[in-house]
C-alpha cells in the first residue's frame, strides 16, 4: 500500500509574492495614467487566493480586489485613481497583496506596492533630467580634481644671467609655493657653502 505524498506545510508569511510593478505613479495631467495594472504571478504548483488592501481605500477603485490564481499562471488587477486633487500631490499610499492557499485562511505571503500622485509627467521628466545633469557635473568635477596633475603652465627659459625667480611663473597653487620655497632654501644653502670656501681678502695667501 503506497503512502500518499503530503505537501510540506507552508510557514505563514514566508511565501515570496511576485508582483509587477512594485511602484505605481499617477499623473494628474495625464488621464491615461489614472488607471494602472498590477500583475500577480503564481509560479507555484498549487493555487493561490489573493486579497488587495490599501491604506487609503477612498482614493482608489480596485477591480477584483479578491480572487484566485491558478498554478503557474498570472492575473491582472486594475487600480483606478478616483481622487485626483492637488492636495494629494506627492503623497505616498500603499497597497498590500496578501496570498494564501485556497484551503486555508492564514496569509502565506504579502507584498507591498507604493502609489504616488504627481502633478505633471513633463515636470517630473524635467526634474529627473536636471538631476541627471547635476549628477553628471558632480562626477565630472570630481574626476578633474582627483586625476588631473594640476594647473601647470608652460615654463619659459629665463634669460642668461637673470635670477632664477622666473621659475616661479611655471607653477601655481600650493604645489608651486612649496617648490619655490625649496628652491630658495637650496640657493641659500649653496651661497653659504661657496662663501665659506673663498679666501679672505685681509688674510691673503699663506707664505
Backbone bond lengths (Angstrom), bond angles and torsions (degrees), N, CA, C in turn:
res aa  C-N    CA-C-N  psi(-1)  N-CA   C-N-CA  omega(-1)  CA-C   N-CA-C  phi
1 X - - - 1.474 - - 1.520 108.70 -
2 X 1.316 116.27 123.24 1.458 120.87 -177.26 1.523 109.68 -83.15
3 X 1.336 114.56 134.30 1.458 119.34 177.78 1.519 109.46 -81.17
4 X 1.320 116.17 135.08 1.466 120.29 -178.40 1.530 110.37 -67.92
5 X 1.309 115.47 132.12 1.466 120.93 -178.88 1.519 109.42 -75.80
6 X 1.314 116.77 124.81 1.462 121.36 -177.94 1.523 110.08 -98.84
7 X 1.303 114.13 142.92 1.462 119.98 177.36 1.529 108.88 -75.57
8 X 1.328 118.57 135.69 1.464 119.97 -179.98 1.523 111.01 -60.79
9 X 1.320 115.99 142.89 1.466 120.77 -177.77 1.525 109.97 -69.89
10 X 1.320 115.28 133.48 1.454 121.22 -178.82 1.525 109.62 -89.48
11 X 1.333 115.46 137.77 1.456 121.08 -178.70 1.521 109.34 -82.21
12 X 1.303 116.53 135.73 1.463 121.42 -177.41 1.526 111.04 -63.16
13 X 1.328 115.45 129.01 1.459 121.72 175.17 1.509 115.74 84.36
14 X 1.327 120.07 -4.81 1.468 122.02 -175.64 1.524 114.06 -101.69
15 X 1.316 118.15 -2.60 1.461 119.84 -178.04 1.529 109.97 -78.19
16 X 1.326 118.97 123.73 1.467 120.65 177.56 1.528 111.33 -63.22
17 X 1.326 115.61 137.10 1.464 122.28 179.55 1.522 107.82 -113.68
18 X 1.329 116.47 130.08 1.462 122.06 -175.76 1.526 109.42 -108.78
19 X 1.332 115.33 111.08 1.467 122.38 -178.74 1.519 108.51 -131.97
20 X 1.322 115.32 141.36 1.465 120.53 176.23 1.525 109.39 -140.72
21 X 1.356 116.87 134.48 1.469 128.56 -5.01 1.527 110.91 -80.42
22 X 1.312 115.77 173.13 1.461 120.71 178.16 1.526 111.87 -99.55
23 X 1.327 117.07 4.23 1.463 122.04 177.84 1.523 108.88 -145.83
24 X 1.329 115.82 133.23 1.463 122.22 177.88 1.521 108.82 -114.63
25 X 1.339 116.35 130.25 1.458 121.49 178.53 1.521 108.23 -122.70
26 X 1.319 115.69 121.34 1.458 122.61 177.55 1.526 108.40 -106.62
27 X 1.334 116.31 137.36 1.462 121.58 177.47 1.525 108.94 -112.15
28 X 1.331 115.44 128.54 1.463 120.12 -175.63 1.523 112.41 -64.06
29 X 1.330 117.67 -35.32 1.466 120.75 -176.57 1.524 112.96 -88.24
30 X 1.314 118.25 3.60 1.465 121.77 -179.38 1.530 108.54 -128.25
31 X 1.332 116.10 99.99 1.461 120.35 -176.30 1.526 112.79 -65.43
32 X 1.314 117.07 -23.59 1.467 119.06 179.76 1.526 112.13 -66.32
33 X 1.333 116.77 -19.26 1.468 120.10 179.12 1.520 112.53 -92.26
34 X 1.325 116.90 -4.52 1.462 119.42 -178.88 1.521 111.59 -72.01
35 X 1.310 117.39 -11.87 1.461 122.34 174.99 1.522 108.50 -119.31
36 X 1.316 115.74 121.37 1.453 122.05 -179.48 1.528 109.52 -120.69
37 X 1.318 115.62 157.20 1.465 121.41 -177.88 1.526 109.50 -123.71
38 X 1.318 115.82 125.92 1.459 122.27 171.58 1.520 108.74 -101.88
39 X 1.312 116.35 135.96 1.469 121.02 178.03 1.521 108.92 -111.56
40 X 1.324 115.11 121.63 1.461 122.04 178.34 1.522 109.11 -103.45
41 X 1.323 116.22 123.18 1.466 122.26 -177.54 1.536 110.05 -102.80
42 X 1.325 114.85 144.25 1.464 121.35 174.94 1.529 109.08 -124.21
43 X 1.331 117.73 94.23 1.469 120.60 -178.97 1.527 113.12 -84.88
44 X 1.316 117.13 2.95 1.465 120.57 -173.37 1.531 111.58 -89.40
45 X 1.319 115.11 171.12 1.466 121.42 -177.61 1.525 112.31 -93.41
46 X 1.302 117.30 13.53 1.464 121.95 177.30 1.526 108.62 -135.66
47 X 1.307 116.39 153.86 1.460 121.59 -178.28 1.533 110.68 -73.04
48 X 1.332 115.02 152.73 1.455 121.47 -179.91 1.527 110.29 -123.84
49 X 1.302 115.78 143.80 1.452 121.81 166.75 1.526 107.69 -97.88
50 X 1.327 116.49 147.42 1.459 119.18 178.57 1.521 109.94 -134.17
51 X 1.309 114.32 157.09 1.459 122.25 176.83 1.520 107.94 -144.43
52 X 1.345 116.95 137.41 1.461 122.13 -179.08 1.526 108.63 -107.66
53 X 1.317 116.44 122.87 1.465 123.24 176.56 1.524 109.16 -113.52
54 X 1.332 117.37 158.58 1.464 121.38 -177.72 1.524 109.64 -144.89
55 X 1.339 115.31 146.43 1.468 120.36 178.26 1.522 112.02 -73.78
56 X 1.338 118.02 -26.09 1.474 122.84 178.82 1.525 108.86 -133.71
57 X 1.313 118.59 75.07 1.470 121.02 -175.43 1.521 113.91 -66.05
58 X 1.341 118.15 -18.87 1.465 120.27 179.81 1.524 112.79 -73.81
59 X 1.331 117.91 -13.80 1.468 121.23 -179.12 1.522 112.87 -94.87
60 X 1.323 118.38 -10.26 1.465 121.01 -173.58 1.524 110.98 -134.40
61 X 1.323 113.56 155.57 1.460 122.12 171.22 1.520 106.92 -118.14
62 X 1.320 116.56 121.05 1.459 121.60 179.93 1.523 108.47 -108.29
63 X 1.327 115.35 114.39 1.461 120.66 177.57 1.530 108.53 -78.74
64 X 1.318 116.18 127.69 1.473 121.35 -177.16 1.525 110.35 57.27
65 X 1.326 115.58 63.16 1.461 120.84 -179.91 1.519 112.40 -69.24
66 X 1.319 117.61 -11.18 1.464 121.56 177.02 1.518 108.34 -143.30
67 X 1.327 115.85 146.97 1.458 119.78 -179.37 1.509 111.47 178.11
68 X 1.320 115.37 -159.33 1.467 121.44 -177.71 1.522 109.95 -135.92
69 X 1.328 114.67 152.97 1.466 122.01 177.61 1.522 107.77 -125.73
70 X 1.303 116.29 125.69 1.462 121.00 179.72 1.525 110.32 -69.70
71 X 1.319 117.26 160.49 1.472 119.97 178.62 1.526 111.61 -58.13
72 X 1.330 115.00 135.22 1.463 123.46 177.77 1.530 111.59 54.77
73 X 1.313 115.42 41.46 1.469 122.15 176.59 1.522 108.63 -133.80
74 X 1.325 116.27 179.70 1.455 121.65 178.34 1.521 109.52 -139.79
75 X 1.320 115.84 164.19 1.456 121.61 179.50 1.524 108.50 -141.95
76 X 1.329 116.46 143.23 1.464 122.29 178.76 1.526 109.70 -96.47
77 X 1.319 115.63 135.32 1.462 122.74 179.00 1.523 107.63 -117.77
78 X 1.326 117.04 116.86 1.460 122.11 -176.85 1.526 109.32 -89.82
79 X 1.345 115.31 131.15 1.466 121.76 179.11 1.524 108.27 -124.85
80 X 1.335 116.21 125.68 1.468 121.79 179.44 1.529 109.55 -114.58
81 X 1.318 114.46 137.27 1.470 120.69 175.30 1.524 107.45 -91.51
82 X 1.323 116.89 121.99 1.465 120.07 -174.80 1.531 113.28 -115.54
83 X 1.317 117.33 7.10 1.471 120.08 -179.83 1.523 109.61 -133.44
84 X 1.324 115.34 67.33 1.467 121.19 -176.97 1.525 108.66 -86.37
85 X 1.310 116.11 91.80 1.461 122.23 177.94 1.526 109.55 -130.90
86 X 1.341 114.47 156.59 1.466 119.48 -176.01 1.528 112.12 -64.17
87 X 1.331 117.87 -25.91 1.466 119.90 -179.77 1.524 112.11 -68.53
88 X 1.330 116.63 -13.67 1.465 120.81 179.78 1.532 112.87 -99.90
89 X 1.350 117.33 0.88 1.461 119.71 -178.77 1.534 109.90 -62.70
90 X 1.316 115.18 131.93 1.456 120.47 175.98 1.514 115.38 79.64
91 X 1.330 117.58 -2.87 1.464 120.83 179.62 1.533 109.12 -81.21
92 X 1.315 115.98 132.07 1.464 121.04 -179.53 1.525 110.25 -98.84
93 X 1.314 116.17 120.62 1.464 122.67 174.43 1.525 109.16 -105.46
94 X 1.314 115.79 165.02 1.464 120.08 -178.66 1.525 111.42 -130.69
95 X 1.326 114.08 138.41 1.464 122.22 169.90 1.526 107.79 -109.33
96 X 1.321 115.47 142.94 1.459 120.25 176.08 1.525 109.12 -123.86
97 X 1.325 114.98 125.14 1.464 120.78 176.09 1.520 108.89 -102.71
98 X 1.301 115.86 119.27 1.455 121.89 177.56 1.518 109.66 -108.19
99 X 1.324 116.36 136.01 1.461 121.16 179.54 1.524 109.18 -123.00
100 X 1.312 115.12 151.43 1.461 121.70 178.45 1.519 108.88 -154.01
101 X 1.314 115.76 165.90 1.462 119.80 174.38 1.525 109.51 -72.76
102 X 1.320 116.48 150.49 1.455 119.62 -178.37 1.522 112.31 -63.49
103 X 1.307 116.91 -27.76 1.461 120.33 -177.40 1.523 113.10 -90.82
104 X 1.339 117.26 0.53 1.459 120.26 -177.39 1.524 110.29 -131.62
105 X 1.302 115.77 159.83 1.458 121.20 179.77 1.528 112.67 -99.86
106 X 1.306 116.99 -27.42 1.463 119.52 -175.72 1.531 110.69 -67.97
107 X 1.339 114.69 143.51 1.465 121.16 -179.66 1.522 109.71 -76.41
108 X 1.329 115.30 121.49 1.466 119.87 178.95 1.523 112.15 -82.29
109 X 1.323 116.65 -27.72 1.454 120.45 -178.74 1.507 110.57 -161.71
110 X 1.321 115.51 164.20 1.463 120.89 179.49 1.519 109.48 -150.55
111 X 1.314 114.66 154.76 1.468 121.28 -179.41 1.516 108.60 -145.59
112 X 1.332 116.73 135.10 1.460 121.32 -179.90 1.522 110.50 -103.69
113 X 1.330 114.67 140.68 1.465 122.87 177.84 1.523 107.32 -125.97
114 X 1.327 117.17 128.64 1.465 121.27 -179.63 1.519 109.77 -92.30
115 X 1.334 115.93 147.95 1.466 122.22 179.79 1.522 108.71 -133.40
116 X 1.345 116.36 135.75 1.459 121.88 -177.27 1.519 109.71 -136.35
117 X 1.329 115.93 138.46 1.464 122.17 175.21 1.521 108.79 -103.23
118 X 1.338 116.70 124.32 1.458 122.75 178.85 1.524 109.49 -116.77
119 X 1.331 118.03 152.65 1.470 119.91 -175.72 1.514 114.49 -68.16
120 X 1.343 117.28 -41.43 1.462 119.28 -173.29 1.518 110.53 -149.84
121 X 1.325 115.15 139.23 1.463 119.95 176.42 1.524 110.41 -70.20
122 X 1.347 116.87 -36.07 1.458 120.47 -179.31 1.522 110.77 -66.05
123 X 1.340 116.69 -42.57 1.458 119.49 178.72 1.522 111.08 -64.20
124 X 1.319 116.00 -38.88 1.459 119.96 178.39 1.522 111.09 -63.97
125 X 1.329 116.76 -42.87 1.460 120.37 178.19 1.520 111.10 -64.53
126 X 1.348 116.08 -38.14 1.458 120.07 178.70 1.525 110.90 -65.01
127 X 1.329 116.87 -43.34 1.460 120.28 178.29 1.524 111.32 -63.46
128 X 1.318 117.05 -41.21 1.463 120.31 178.87 1.523 111.09 -65.13
129 X 1.344 116.45 -38.36 1.464 120.05 178.64 1.524 110.63 -66.47
130 X 1.339 117.05 -43.10 1.455 120.34 177.34 1.527 111.06 -62.80
131 X 1.309 116.83 -38.41 1.457 120.82 178.10 1.519 111.18 -64.09
132 X 1.337 116.13 -42.11 1.470 119.43 178.60 1.523 111.19 -64.45
133 X 1.348 116.70 -39.38 1.463 120.35 179.54 1.527 110.45 -64.28
134 X 1.342 116.81 -43.92 1.463 120.24 179.26 1.521 111.12 -62.55
135 X 1.323 116.74 -42.46 1.463 120.16 178.81 1.520 110.89 -63.85
136 X 1.337 116.57 -39.00 1.466 120.15 179.71 1.526 110.52 -66.19
137 X 1.350 116.98 -42.76 1.458 120.05 179.55 1.525 110.71 -65.12
138 X 1.314 116.77 -40.01 1.460 120.40 178.80 1.522 111.16 -63.08
139 X 1.324 116.87 -43.65 1.461 120.55 178.55 1.524 111.03 -65.03
140 X 1.342 117.28 -39.52 1.463 120.48 179.76 1.518 110.65 -65.50
141 X 1.340 117.14 -43.09 1.459 120.86 179.44 1.515 110.78 -63.48
142 X 1.326 116.63 -42.00 1.460 120.68 178.21 1.518 110.80 -62.62
143 X 1.322 117.42 -40.44 1.460 121.24 179.42 1.516 110.42 -63.15
144 X 1.342 117.67 -44.18 1.459 120.55 -178.14 1.522 110.76 -65.88
145 X 1.331 117.43 -42.84 1.457 120.14 -178.21 1.520 112.12 -70.24
146 X 1.314 117.11 -29.71 1.459 120.36 -174.46 1.516 113.29 -85.82
147 X 1.329 117.51 -34.25 1.455 119.93 -168.36 1.526 114.26 -114.55
148 X 1.326 120.06 -16.57 1.456 119.48 178.40 1.524 109.46 -76.08
149 X 1.356 118.42 140.70 1.463 120.82 -176.39 1.513 113.62 -68.44
150 X 1.320 119.69 -19.28 1.448 121.32 -179.78 1.515 111.22 136.54
151 X 1.337 116.28 166.61 1.470 119.89 -177.53 1.514 112.12 -80.25
152 X 1.337 116.97 65.77 1.455 120.84 -179.01 1.527 110.57 -76.07
153 X 1.343 114.78 148.75 1.461 121.89 175.18 1.528 108.71 -122.21
154 X 1.322 116.53 157.09 1.455 121.49 -179.49 1.522 109.87 -67.71
155 X 1.319 116.57 125.02 1.460 121.30 -178.40 1.518 109.62 -83.57
156 X 1.337 115.72 136.25 1.461 121.09 177.60 1.527 109.30 -95.56
157 X 1.347 114.88 145.05 1.462 119.38 179.69 1.524 109.08 -70.54
158 X 1.344 118.50 127.36 1.465 120.22 179.63 1.517 110.66 -68.86
159 X 1.331 114.93 151.72 1.463 120.07 178.84 1.522 109.58 -66.53
160 X 1.333 115.92 152.97 1.456 121.03 -176.25 1.518 109.94 -63.64
161 X 1.322 115.48 129.24 1.452 119.93 178.68 1.507 113.95 86.47
162 X 1.305 118.21 -6.15 1.461 119.80 -178.63 1.517 109.76 -80.68
163 X 1.315 115.78 157.72 1.462 121.18 179.89 1.528 109.23 -70.14
164 X 1.287 117.42 136.28 1.461 119.88 -173.99 1.524 113.74 -70.77
165 X 1.323 118.02 20.86 1.455 119.25 176.17 1.511 112.56 -68.45
166 X 1.341 117.86 -18.91 1.465 120.16 178.26 1.511 112.10 -64.78
167 X 1.333 116.78 -16.13 1.461 119.43 177.50 1.521 110.06 -61.96
168 X 1.307 116.79 -26.54 1.468 120.91 -179.13 1.515 112.00 -60.77
169 X 1.340 116.26 -30.53 1.468 119.29 -178.69 1.510 111.79 -68.10
170 X 1.329 117.36 -13.27 1.464 119.57 -178.38 1.520 112.18 -81.20
171 X 1.326 116.77 -11.52 1.454 119.02 -176.00 1.524 109.98 -130.18
172 X 1.305 115.72 150.70 1.458 121.38 176.02 1.515 108.80 -135.95
173 X 1.306 115.59 160.87 1.453 119.49 175.43 1.518 111.96 82.63
174 X 1.301 115.96 -170.76 1.464 122.80 -176.49 1.519 111.85 -62.87
175 X 1.327 116.84 -39.41 1.466 120.63 179.75 1.519 110.83 -61.89
176 X 1.341 116.86 -40.61 1.455 120.73 179.43 1.520 112.11 -63.81
177 X 1.331 116.98 -40.54 1.460 120.28 179.46 1.525 111.19 -63.81
178 X 1.314 116.62 -40.17 1.460 120.10 178.91 1.523 111.24 -64.22
179 X 1.336 116.60 -42.21 1.470 120.25 179.38 1.523 110.56 -66.08
180 X 1.333 116.71 -40.34 1.468 121.00 -179.92 1.528 110.23 -64.26
181 X 1.348 116.42 -40.97 1.460 119.65 178.39 1.526 110.89 -64.03
182 X 1.320 116.80 -38.51 1.466 120.67 178.33 1.521 111.33 -64.04
183 X 1.349 116.69 -39.55 1.471 119.88 178.04 1.521 111.39 -64.58
184 X 1.329 116.93 -41.65 1.462 120.07 179.24 1.528 111.03 -62.71
185 X 1.334 116.10 -42.98 1.466 119.41 178.77 1.521 111.07 -62.75
186 X 1.322 116.64 -39.30 1.471 120.38 -178.73 1.518 110.87 -66.36
187 X 1.364 117.86 -44.95 1.461 120.75 179.81 1.528 111.07 -66.03
188 X 1.326 116.63 -37.61 1.466 119.74 179.64 1.521 110.99 -63.29
189 X 1.325 116.37 -44.09 1.458 120.95 178.19 1.526 111.30 -65.42
190 X 1.331 117.14 -37.23 1.465 121.19 -179.13 1.516 111.35 -65.40
191 X 1.343 116.39 -41.93 1.466 120.29 -179.73 1.524 110.68 -65.89
192 X 1.334 117.33 -37.41 1.466 119.79 -179.81 1.522 110.99 -65.71
193 X 1.331 117.03 -41.61 1.460 121.26 -178.98 1.515 111.21 -65.45
194 X 1.351 116.70 -47.42 1.470 119.65 -179.83 1.513 111.33 -66.16
195 X 1.300 117.74 -36.05 1.469 120.72 -179.11 1.514 111.95 -65.69
196 X 1.302 118.25 -36.39 1.466 121.32 -178.70 1.515 112.42 -74.70
197 X 1.335 119.50 -17.44 1.458 122.55 -178.32 1.513 112.78 -90.79
198 X 1.351 118.85 -14.32 1.457 120.77 -177.38 1.526 110.02 -79.30
199 X 1.408 118.67 145.33 1.482 121.12 179.07 1.512 111.14 -69.51
200 X 1.327 116.56 150.01 1.455 121.30 179.91 1.513 109.70 -76.68
201 X 1.350 116.65 143.20 1.459 120.65 -179.79 1.529 110.94 -70.24
202 X 1.349 117.90 -31.43 1.457 119.93 -177.71 1.528 111.41 -77.56
203 X 1.313 116.37 -39.10 1.464 118.35 -174.96 1.509 113.09 -76.44
204 X 1.336 120.22 -29.18 1.441 123.90 -179.03 1.499 111.25 65.28
205 X 1.347 116.42 -158.90 1.457 121.29 -179.75 1.515 110.50 -92.90
206 X 1.333 114.17 149.14 1.447 118.27 176.72 1.521 110.48 -71.67
207 X 1.378 117.53 145.48 1.459 122.28 178.74 1.510 110.48 -83.47
